[in-house]
Amino acid sequence: MRASGCEIRRLRKPRTLRAITSILRRKIAGRGAVRNESQIRNFPTAPPSGQTDACSLSEQSAAAALGDLVRQAQQGDENAQRTLVINYQRRLAGFIYAITGRSDAVEDLAQQVFIKMIRALGRLHEVAQFEAWLFRLARNTCIDHLRRQKLRRIFTPFGAEHENVPEPAGAVDSEELDALRHALQQLPPKDRALLALAQEGRSQVEMAAVTGTSVMAVKARLHRAREKLRQHYQRPHET
């Protein structure tokens, strides 16, 4: 599968949970542009008009370079393995945060994912599938983690596990962010993962590769996930 929209880029910054929730708030509320949009610095931008061909060439070149890097890593090249970790650590961290909603879990889960990646690289037969394969590893690792946490909460009294995650000041009103985070936490982990992929700009084909389902299934599940989110989300000051 070839990545689309110039998505394979080295050291590309991930969308933060704050940025993702800003977009989701706009989508589910249907109220125009996000306030203070200029403060959101991690949004990938579309190529300027007339630069589509250049973007396509750059995309192909980046995909070829990534393929070479993956093959070197498969052969045990530690520098190539390290480069893959560096190139994907920020995007993966954003993806993990979007699914778990826990900043204190990101580092440990990211390490688990990269260890799994290095151990299993030799079993990846299609290097063009590397990115989808990596994010599928991350998705499954997050889901397993959340299942363990759910079981642990059954036997653990309320405490630090339920403390709020501190967020720096930014573009989204804190009450709205809390309301949307609460709504997201009501969704199953698989729905959160799908919404995170959609808000990162992934195509339905790419989401299908990550989730291991068909494009039609992705389309239906994404629609249902957004409907569930809309049902759970209640804007502050409208109660």
PyMOL commands that set and color helices and strands:
alter all, ss='L'
color gray80, all
select helices_A, chain A and resi 17-29+37-39+52-74+78-100+103-123+127-155+160-162+174-185+189-199+204-211+215-232
alter helices_A, ss='H'
color red, helices_A
deselect
rebuild
show_as cartoon
